[in-house]
Amino acid sequence: MSQRHPKILIVDDNDVMRALLRGILRNEDYQVVGEARNGIQAREMVERMTPDVVCLDVIMPEMNGLETLKTIKRDFPQVSVIMITGNASKENVQEALELGANGFVVKPFNAAKVLEALSRA
């Protein structure tokens, strides 16, 4: 009987950050089911891909991470969301947690930080 690997959606407007996260997760027990560049794409992909966890950048064009977090948690409360940011101001962290974020990873990150946040989510 095979164990189910949690499905992950990576959302970041930076190609390098998405590739870095994908590389970290590829070697672990996670299945990357999609990637998005902004909150609008992320919202559509959450509906279509039904991920278990969304790794979500805070600062993005079109719809930022906090707005995206709010819509994901409203419409898909079962999805865990890990916020990823280079600007971990107290206000950003507090707002994200109030909106339902399940964890926070600060850029620049390493594999251990990402995996720890995912295991807690």
C-alpha positions as a Python dict, from the first residue, in 0.01 Angstrom:
ca = {
    (1, 'M'): (0, 0, 0),
    (2, 'S'): (160, 326, -108),
    (3, 'Q'): (173, 629, 118),
    (4, 'R'): (14, 945, -22),
    (5, 'H'): (253, 1233, -72),
    (6, 'P'): (112, 1578, 18),
    (7, 'K'): (39, 1786, -291),
    (8, 'I'): (214, 2125, -303),
    (9, 'L'): (140, 2435, -511),
    (10, 'I'): (432, 2682, -538),
    (11, 'V'): (339, 3048, -586),
    (12, 'D'): (611, 3308, -645),
    (13, 'D'): (664, 3568, -918),
    (14, 'N'): (1039, 3491, -916),
    (15, 'D'): (1138, 3199, -1143),
    (16, 'V'): (1454, 3129, -940),
    (17, 'M'): (1260, 3102, -612),
    (18, 'R'): (1008, 2863, -766),
    (19, 'A'): (1291, 2649, -905),
    (20, 'L'): (1468, 2648, -568),
    (21, 'L'): (1153, 2537, -384),
    (22, 'R'): (1078, 2275, -650),
    (23, 'G'): (1433, 2139, -610),
    (24, 'I'): (1400, 2115, -232),
    (25, 'L'): (1064, 1938, -251),
    (26, 'R'): (1160, 1700, -534),
    (27, 'N'): (1394, 1510, -301),
    (28, 'E'): (1138, 1480, -24),
    (29, 'D'): (799, 1313, 20),
    (30, 'Y'): (603, 1592, -148),
    (31, 'Q'): (441, 1611, -489),
    (32, 'V'): (460, 1952, -661),
    (33, 'V'): (132, 1969, -855),
    (34, 'G'): (173, 2317, -999),
    (35, 'E'): (337, 2657, -997),
    (36, 'A'): (191, 3005, -1030),
    (37, 'R'): (343, 3351, -1079),
    (38, 'N'): (73, 3557, -906),
    (39, 'G'): (-227, 3535, -679),
    (40, 'I'): (-483, 3523, -958),
    (41, 'Q'): (-316, 3217, -1113),
    (42, 'A'): (-274, 3065, -767),
    (43, 'R'): (-642, 3102, -686),
    (44, 'E'): (-741, 2925, -1011),
    (45, 'M'): (-485, 2649, -956),
    (46, 'V'): (-596, 2579, -599),
    (47, 'E'): (-945, 2516, -732),
    (48, 'R'): (-821, 2297, -1017),
    (49, 'M'): (-534, 2107, -847),
    (50, 'T'): (-670, 2076, -490),
    (51, 'P'): (-327, 2095, -321),
    (52, 'D'): (-277, 2008, 44),
    (53, 'V'): (-31, 2293, 92),
    (54, 'V'): (36, 2622, -88),
    (55, 'C'): (380, 2784, -57),
    (56, 'L'): (283, 3146, -114),
    (57, 'D'): (505, 3450, -170),
    (58, 'V'): (385, 3767, 3),
    (59, 'I'): (494, 4027, -254),
    (60, 'M'): (364, 3953, -606),
    (61, 'P'): (204, 4146, -892),
    (62, 'E'): (-170, 4148, -969),
    (63, 'M'): (-282, 3997, -638),
    (64, 'N'): (-40, 3992, -346),
    (65, 'G'): (10, 3699, -113),
    (66, 'L'): (-201, 3834, 172),
    (67, 'E'): (-499, 3894, -57),
    (68, 'T'): (-448, 3548, -208),
    (69, 'L'): (-423, 3391, 138),
    (70, 'K'): (-753, 3551, 236),
    (71, 'T'): (-937, 3408, -68),
    (72, 'I'): (-781, 3062, -37),
    (73, 'K'): (-868, 3033, 332),
    (74, 'R'): (-1221, 3163, 269),
    (75, 'D'): (-1295, 2920, -15),
    (76, 'F'): (-1067, 2626, 75),
    (77, 'P'): (-1017, 2630, 454),
    (78, 'Q'): (-869, 2278, 450),
    (79, 'V'): (-566, 2393, 246),
    (80, 'S'): (-257, 2475, 451),
    (81, 'V'): (-70, 2789, 344),
    (82, 'I'): (297, 2858, 414),
    (83, 'M'): (387, 3223, 351),
    (84, 'I'): (728, 3293, 197),
    (85, 'T'): (873, 3641, 213),
    (86, 'G'): (1187, 3847, 201),
    (87, 'N'): (1011, 4113, 410),
    (88, 'A'): (910, 3949, 736),
    (89, 'S'): (792, 4265, 907),
    (90, 'K'): (600, 4214, 1230),
    (91, 'E'): (290, 4357, 1057),
    (92, 'N'): (314, 4116, 761),
    (93, 'V'): (359, 3815, 986),
    (94, 'Q'): (77, 3917, 1218),
    (95, 'E'): (-164, 3988, 932),
    (96, 'A'): (-81, 3657, 763),
    (97, 'L'): (-138, 3463, 1084),
    (98, 'E'): (-468, 3643, 1145),
    (99, 'L'): (-575, 3552, 791),
    (100, 'G'): (-503, 3185, 860),
    (101, 'A'): (-145, 3121, 744),
    (102, 'N'): (-9, 2792, 878),
    (103, 'G'): (354, 2897, 877),
    (104, 'F'): (617, 3143, 762),
    (105, 'V'): (949, 3099, 580),
    (106, 'V'): (1182, 3398, 539),
    (107, 'K'): (1398, 3444, 227),
    (108, 'P'): (1673, 3360, 184),
    (109, 'F'): (1567, 3018, 303),
    (110, 'N'): (1733, 2679, 313),
    (111, 'A'): (1589, 2331, 273),
    (112, 'A'): (1570, 2271, 650),
    (113, 'K'): (1356, 2582, 708),
    (114, 'V'): (1116, 2494, 427),
    (115, 'L'): (1079, 2131, 532),
    (116, 'E'): (1028, 2226, 896),
    (117, 'A'): (748, 2468, 805),
    (118, 'L'): (584, 2206, 582),
    (119, 'S'): (600, 1936, 848),
    (120, 'R'): (431, 2170, 1097),
    (121, 'A'): (158, 2257, 847),
}
